[in-house]
Amino acid sequence: MGGSRRAVPSIHKIASLAALMLACALPRPAFAQLAQLSDLSDVSFGTIVNVTSDVSQSQTVCAYSNALFSNYTVRATGSGAGGAFTLASGAATLAYEVQWNSAANQSGGTQLTAGVSQSGFISQGVTPGCTLGLTRSGSMTVILRAAALSAAQAGSYSGTLTLMISPN
């Protein structure tokens, strides 16, 4: 970022985010088979020493939808109060952002709002698990913004992100 640099005390912040996977938990089993999310893994930021820059982690996943035109909706909920995207270290919290992209190997995308379904995504997956020779069909990016990092107390932060996709 621009401007002068100042010495930052050795603040060690460890942030991890355990990603949970839910595949369309709807009442009708046949309908639930129309969408599936797989290949999510935990997101770990390790020790963050430079709190003056945004830090992000991206991963490629398999978002499969067998709905008309392969359209699907993503709904993300964090483990913070009211489903907010926050990590916790005791009583201290650290906000994060989540972005979703329907293409593989992306490091950004559509900003998700906690608890709000976001539509307009199209799956490239041909089969559940993206097993028919195609690469993965979606990307998730978790971002810790510099403003949140610089205001956070030192500590070991963790939280849970729940993602649900449904046919659209």
NUFI-495434 format. One line per 4 residues: number of its first residue (from 1); their letters; for each residue x, y, z of N, C-alpha, C. Coordinates in Angstrom, 1 decimal. Layout:
# NUFI-495434
NUM	A	X Y Z X Y Z X Y Z; ...
***
This chain:
# NUFI-495434
1	MGGS	0.8 -1.2 0.0 0.0 0.0 0.0 0.9 1.2 0.0; 0.4 2.4 -0.4 1.2 3.6 -0.5 1.4 4.2 0.8; 2.3 5.2 0.8 2.6 5.9 2.1 3.8 5.4 2.7; 4.2 6.0 3.9 5.4 5.6 4.5 5.1 4.3 5.3
5	RRAV	6.2 3.6 5.5 6.1 2.4 6.3 6.5 2.7 7.7; 5.9 2.0 8.6 6.3 2.2 10.0 6.6 0.8 10.6; 7.4 0.8 11.6 7.8 -0.4 12.2 6.6 -1.0 12.9; 6.3 -2.3 12.7 5.2 -2.9 13.3 5.8 -3.9 14.3
9	PSIH	5.4 -3.8 15.6 5.9 -4.8 16.5 5.7 -6.2 16.0; 6.4 -7.1 16.5 6.3 -8.5 16.1 5.0 -9.1 16.6; 4.0 -8.9 15.8 2.6 -9.4 16.1 2.5 -10.7 15.4; 2.2 -11.7 16.1 2.0 -13.0 15.4 0.5 -13.4 15.5
13	KIAS	-0.1 -13.4 14.3 -1.5 -13.8 14.3 -1.6 -15.1 13.5; -2.3 -16.0 14.0 -2.5 -17.3 13.3 -4.0 -17.4 13.0; -4.3 -17.6 11.7 -5.7 -17.7 11.4 -5.9 -18.9 10.6; -6.9 -19.7 10.9 -7.3 -20.8 10.2 -8.8 -20.9 10.0
17	LAAL	-9.2 -21.4 9.0 -10.6 -21.5 8.7 -11.0 -22.9 8.3; -11.8 -23.6 9.1 -12.2 -24.9 8.7 -13.4 -24.8 7.8; -13.2 -25.3 6.6 -14.3 -25.2 5.6 -15.2 -26.5 5.7; -16.5 -26.3 5.9 -17.4 -27.4 5.9 -18.1 -27.5 4.6
21	MLAC	-18.4 -28.7 4.2 -19.1 -28.9 2.9 -20.5 -29.4 3.2; -21.4 -28.8 2.6 -22.8 -29.3 2.6 -23.3 -29.4 1.1; -23.9 -30.4 0.8 -24.4 -30.6 -0.6 -25.9 -30.6 -0.5; -26.4 -29.4 -0.7 -27.9 -29.2 -0.9 -28.7 -30.1 0.0
25	ALPR	-28.8 -29.8 1.2 -29.6 -30.5 2.1 -31.1 -30.1 2.1; -31.8 -30.6 1.0 -33.2 -30.3 0.8 -34.0 -31.5 1.2; -35.3 -31.4 1.4 -36.1 -32.5 1.9 -36.3 -33.6 0.9; -36.2 -33.3 -0.4 -36.4 -34.4 -1.4 -35.1 -34.9 -1.9
29	PAFA	-34.7 -36.2 -1.5 -33.4 -36.8 -1.9 -33.1 -36.7 -3.4; -34.1 -36.9 -4.3 -33.9 -36.8 -5.7 -33.4 -35.4 -6.1; -34.0 -34.4 -5.5 -33.6 -33.0 -5.8 -32.2 -32.7 -5.3; -31.9 -33.3 -4.1 -30.6 -33.0 -3.5 -29.4 -33.6 -4.4
33	QLAQ	-29.7 -34.6 -5.2 -28.7 -35.2 -6.1 -28.4 -34.2 -7.3; -29.1 -33.2 -7.4 -28.9 -32.3 -8.6 -27.7 -31.4 -8.3; -27.2 -31.2 -7.1 -26.1 -30.3 -6.9 -25.2 -31.0 -5.8; -23.9 -30.8 -6.0 -22.9 -31.3 -5.0 -21.7 -30.5 -5.0
37	LSDL	-21.1 -30.3 -3.8 -19.9 -29.5 -3.6 -18.9 -30.4 -3.0; -17.7 -30.6 -3.6 -16.7 -31.4 -3.0 -15.3 -30.8 -3.2; -14.3 -31.5 -2.6 -12.9 -31.1 -2.7 -12.6 -29.8 -1.9; -13.4 -29.4 -0.9 -13.0 -28.3 -0.1 -12.0 -28.8 1.0
41	SDVS	-11.1 -27.9 1.4 -10.1 -28.3 2.4 -10.0 -27.1 3.4; -9.4 -27.3 4.5 -9.2 -26.3 5.5 -8.3 -25.2 4.9; -8.6 -24.0 5.3 -7.8 -22.8 4.8 -6.9 -22.4 6.0; -5.6 -22.4 5.8 -4.7 -22.0 6.9 -3.9 -20.8 6.4
45	FGTI	-3.8 -19.8 7.2 -3.0 -18.6 6.9 -1.7 -18.6 7.6; -1.5 -19.5 8.5 -0.3 -19.6 9.3 -0.1 -18.3 10.1; 1.2 -18.0 10.4 1.5 -16.8 11.2 1.5 -15.6 10.2; 0.8 -14.6 10.6 0.8 -13.4 9.7 1.5 -12.3 10.5
49	VNVT	2.6 -11.9 9.9 3.5 -10.9 10.5 3.2 -9.5 9.9; 3.0 -9.4 8.6 2.8 -8.2 8.0 1.3 -7.9 7.9; 0.8 -7.0 8.8 -0.6 -6.7 8.9 -1.0 -5.5 8.1; -0.1 -5.0 7.2 -0.4 -3.8 6.4 -0.8 -4.2 5.0
53	SDVS	-0.9 -5.5 4.7 -1.4 -5.9 3.4 -2.5 -7.0 3.5; -3.4 -7.0 2.5 -4.4 -8.1 2.5 -3.7 -9.4 2.4; -4.3 -10.4 2.9 -3.8 -11.8 2.8 -5.0 -12.7 2.3; -4.7 -13.5 1.3 -5.8 -14.3 0.8 -5.3 -15.7 0.5
57	QSQT	-6.2 -16.7 0.5 -6.0 -18.1 0.2 -7.1 -18.5 -0.7; -6.8 -19.1 -1.8 -7.8 -19.6 -2.8 -7.6 -21.1 -2.9; -8.7 -21.8 -3.3 -8.7 -23.2 -3.6 -9.7 -23.5 -4.6; -9.3 -24.5 -5.4 -10.2 -24.9 -6.5 -11.0 -26.1 -6.0
61	VCAY	-12.3 -26.1 -6.3 -13.2 -27.1 -5.8 -14.1 -27.7 -6.9; -14.9 -28.7 -6.6 -15.8 -29.2 -7.6 -17.2 -28.8 -7.2; -17.8 -27.9 -8.0 -19.2 -27.5 -7.8 -20.0 -28.1 -8.9; -20.7 -29.1 -8.6 -21.5 -29.8 -9.7 -23.0 -29.5 -9.6
65	SNAL	-23.6 -29.2 -10.7 -25.0 -29.0 -10.8 -25.6 -29.6 -12.0; -26.6 -30.4 -11.8 -27.2 -31.1 -12.9 -28.6 -30.4 -13.3; -28.7 -29.2 -12.8 -29.9 -28.4 -13.1 -29.9 -28.0 -14.5; -31.0 -27.4 -15.0 -31.1 -26.9 -16.3 -30.0 -25.9 -16.5
69	FSNY	-29.2 -26.1 -17.6 -28.1 -25.2 -17.9 -27.0 -25.2 -16.9; -27.0 -26.2 -15.9 -25.9 -26.3 -14.9 -25.8 -25.1 -14.0; -26.9 -24.3 -13.9 -26.9 -23.2 -13.0 -27.0 -23.6 -11.5; -26.3 -22.8 -10.6 -26.4 -23.1 -9.2 -26.3 -21.9 -8.4
73	TVRA	-26.7 -22.0 -7.1 -26.6 -20.9 -6.2 -25.7 -21.3 -5.1; -24.9 -20.3 -4.5 -24.1 -20.5 -3.4 -24.6 -19.7 -2.2; -24.6 -20.3 -1.0 -24.9 -19.7 0.2 -23.8 -20.0 1.2; -23.2 -19.0 1.8 -22.1 -19.1 2.7 -22.5 -18.6 4.1
77	TGSG	-22.2 -19.3 5.1 -22.5 -18.8 6.5 -21.2 -19.0 7.3; -20.8 -18.0 8.1 -19.7 -18.1 9.0 -20.1 -18.5 10.4; -19.1 -18.7 11.2 -19.4 -19.1 12.6 -19.5 -17.9 13.6; -19.4 -16.7 13.0 -19.6 -15.5 13.8 -21.0 -15.3 14.2
81	AGGA	-21.2 -14.3 15.0 -22.6 -13.9 15.5 -23.5 -13.7 14.3; -24.6 -14.3 14.3 -25.6 -14.2 13.2 -25.1 -14.8 11.9; -24.1 -15.6 11.9 -23.6 -16.2 10.7 -22.5 -15.4 10.0; -22.0 -14.4 10.7 -21.0 -13.5 10.1 -19.7 -14.2 9.8
85	FTLA	-19.0 -13.7 8.8 -17.7 -14.2 8.4 -16.6 -13.7 9.4; -16.5 -14.3 10.5 -15.5 -13.9 11.5 -14.7 -15.1 12.0; -13.5 -14.9 12.4 -12.7 -15.9 13.1 -12.6 -15.4 14.5; -12.4 -16.3 15.4 -12.3 -15.9 16.9 -11.1 -16.4 17.5
89	SGAA	-10.6 -15.6 18.5 -9.5 -16.0 19.4 -9.9 -15.6 20.7; -10.6 -16.5 21.5 -11.2 -16.1 22.7 -12.3 -15.1 22.4; -12.4 -14.0 23.1 -13.4 -13.0 22.8 -13.1 -12.1 21.6; -11.9 -12.1 21.1 -11.4 -11.3 20.0 -11.9 -11.9 18.7
93	TLAY	-12.3 -11.1 17.7 -12.7 -11.5 16.4 -11.9 -10.9 15.3; -11.9 -11.6 14.2 -11.2 -11.1 13.0 -12.1 -11.4 11.8; -12.6 -10.3 11.1 -13.5 -10.4 10.0 -12.7 -10.9 8.8; -13.4 -11.7 7.9 -12.8 -12.1 6.6 -13.9 -12.0 5.6
97	EVQW	-13.5 -12.1 4.3 -14.4 -12.0 3.2 -14.3 -13.3 2.4; -15.4 -13.6 1.7 -15.4 -14.9 0.9 -15.8 -14.5 -0.5; -15.0 -14.9 -1.5 -15.4 -14.7 -2.9 -15.5 -16.1 -3.6; -16.4 -16.2 -4.5 -16.7 -17.4 -5.3 -16.6 -17.2 -6.8
101	NSAA	-16.1 -18.1 -7.4 -15.9 -18.1 -8.9 -16.3 -19.4 -9.4; -17.1 -19.5 -10.5 -17.5 -20.8 -11.1 -16.5 -21.4 -12.0; -15.3 -20.7 -12.1 -14.2 -21.3 -12.9 -13.1 -21.8 -12.0; -12.4 -22.8 -12.4 -11.3 -23.3 -11.6 -10.1 -22.4 -11.6
105	NQSG	-9.2 -22.6 -10.6 -7.9 -21.9 -10.5 -8.0 -20.4 -10.6; -9.0 -19.8 -9.9 -9.2 -18.4 -9.8 -8.8 -17.9 -8.4; -8.4 -16.6 -8.3 -8.0 -16.1 -7.0 -8.9 -14.9 -6.6; -10.1 -14.9 -7.1 -11.1 -13.9 -6.8 -12.4 -14.2 -7.5
109	GTQL	-13.4 -13.4 -7.2 -14.7 -13.7 -7.9 -15.8 -12.8 -7.3; -17.0 -13.4 -7.2 -18.1 -12.7 -6.7 -18.1 -12.6 -5.2; -18.2 -11.4 -4.6 -18.2 -11.3 -3.2 -19.5 -11.9 -2.6; -19.3 -12.8 -1.6 -20.5 -13.4 -1.0 -20.8 -12.7 0.3
113	TAGV	-22.1 -12.6 0.6 -22.6 -12.0 1.8 -23.1 -13.1 2.7; -22.7 -13.1 4.0 -23.0 -14.1 4.9 -24.5 -14.3 5.0; -24.9 -15.6 4.8 -26.3 -16.0 4.9 -27.2 -15.6 3.7; -26.6 -15.0 2.7 -27.4 -14.6 1.5 -27.1 -15.5 0.3
117	SQSG	-28.1 -16.1 -0.3 -27.8 -16.9 -1.5 -27.5 -16.1 -2.7; -26.4 -16.4 -3.4 -25.9 -15.7 -4.6 -26.1 -16.6 -5.8; -26.9 -16.2 -6.7 -27.1 -17.0 -7.9 -26.2 -16.6 -9.1; -26.4 -17.3 -10.2 -25.7 -16.9 -11.4 -24.4 -17.7 -11.7
121	FISQ	-24.2 -18.7 -11.0 -23.0 -19.5 -11.2 -23.4 -20.7 -12.1; -22.4 -21.1 -12.9 -22.6 -22.2 -13.9 -21.5 -23.2 -13.7; -21.9 -24.5 -13.5 -21.0 -25.5 -13.2 -20.4 -26.1 -14.6; -19.1 -26.3 -14.6 -18.5 -27.0 -15.7 -18.3 -28.5 -15.4
125	GVTP	-18.7 -28.9 -14.2 -18.6 -30.3 -13.9 -19.6 -31.2 -14.6; -19.2 -32.3 -15.2 -20.0 -33.2 -15.9 -20.6 -34.2 -15.0; -19.9 -34.6 -14.0 -20.4 -35.6 -13.0 -20.1 -35.1 -11.6; -20.8 -35.7 -10.6 -20.5 -35.3 -9.2 -19.1 -35.7 -9.0
129	GCTL	-18.4 -34.8 -8.2 -17.0 -35.1 -8.0 -16.0 -34.7 -9.1; -16.6 -34.2 -10.2 -15.8 -33.8 -11.4 -14.9 -34.8 -11.8; -15.3 -36.1 -11.9 -14.5 -37.2 -12.2 -14.3 -37.5 -13.7; -15.1 -36.9 -14.6 -15.0 -37.3 -16.0 -14.0 -36.5 -16.8
133	GLTR	-12.7 -36.5 -16.3 -11.7 -35.9 -17.1 -11.6 -34.4 -17.1; -12.6 -33.7 -16.5 -12.5 -32.3 -16.5 -11.8 -31.8 -15.2; -11.2 -30.6 -15.2 -10.7 -30.1 -14.0 -11.8 -29.6 -13.1; -11.4 -29.2 -12.0 -12.4 -28.8 -11.0 -13.2 -27.6 -11.6
137	SGSM	-14.3 -27.3 -11.0 -15.3 -26.4 -11.6 -15.7 -25.2 -10.7; -14.8 -24.8 -9.8 -15.1 -23.6 -9.0 -13.9 -23.2 -8.2; -14.0 -22.0 -7.7 -12.9 -21.5 -6.8 -13.5 -20.7 -5.7; -12.9 -20.9 -4.5 -13.3 -20.1 -3.3 -12.0 -19.4 -2.9
141	TVIL	-12.2 -18.1 -2.5 -11.1 -17.3 -2.0 -11.5 -16.7 -0.7; -10.7 -16.8 0.3 -10.9 -16.2 1.6 -9.9 -15.1 1.8; -10.4 -13.9 2.2 -9.5 -12.8 2.3 -9.5 -12.2 3.7; -8.3 -11.9 4.2 -8.2 -11.2 5.4 -7.7 -9.8 5.0
145	RAAA	-8.5 -8.8 5.2 -8.1 -7.4 4.8 -7.2 -6.8 5.8; -6.3 -6.0 5.3 -5.3 -5.3 6.1 -5.9 -4.5 7.2; -7.0 -3.8 6.9 -7.7 -3.0 8.0 -8.1 -3.9 9.2; -8.6 -5.1 8.9 -9.0 -6.0 9.9 -7.8 -6.6 10.6
149	LSAA	-6.8 -6.9 9.9 -5.6 -7.5 10.5 -4.9 -6.5 11.4; -4.8 -5.3 11.0 -4.1 -4.3 11.8 -4.8 -3.9 13.1; -6.1 -4.1 13.1 -6.9 -3.8 14.2 -7.1 -5.0 15.2; -6.7 -6.2 14.7 -6.9 -7.4 15.5 -5.9 -7.6 16.6
153	QAGS	-6.3 -8.2 17.7 -5.4 -8.5 18.7 -4.6 -9.7 18.3; -3.4 -9.8 18.8 -2.5 -11.0 18.6 -3.3 -12.2 19.1; -3.2 -13.4 18.4 -3.8 -14.6 18.9 -3.9 -15.6 17.8; -4.4 -16.7 18.2 -4.6 -17.8 17.3 -6.1 -17.9 16.9
157	YSGT	-6.5 -17.5 15.7 -7.9 -17.3 15.3 -8.3 -18.5 14.5; -9.6 -18.9 14.7 -10.1 -20.0 13.9 -11.6 -19.8 13.8; -12.2 -20.5 12.9 -13.7 -20.4 12.7 -14.1 -21.4 11.6; -15.4 -21.4 11.4 -15.9 -22.4 10.4 -16.7 -21.6 9.4
161	LTLM	-16.6 -22.1 8.1 -17.3 -21.5 7.0 -18.2 -22.7 6.5; -19.5 -22.5 6.4 -20.4 -23.5 5.8 -20.8 -23.0 4.5; -20.6 -23.8 3.4 -21.0 -23.5 2.1 -22.1 -24.5 1.7; -23.1 -24.0 1.0 -24.2 -24.8 0.5 -24.5 -24.4 -0.9
165	ISPN	-24.5 -25.3 -1.8 -24.9 -25.0 -3.2 -26.2 -25.7 -3.5; -27.0 -25.1 -4.3 -28.3 -25.7 -4.7 -28.5 -25.4 -6.2; -29.2 -26.3 -6.8 -29.5 -26.0 -8.3 -30.4 -24.8 -8.4; -30.2 -24.1 -9.5 -30.9 -22.9 -9.7 -31.7 -23.0 -11.0
***
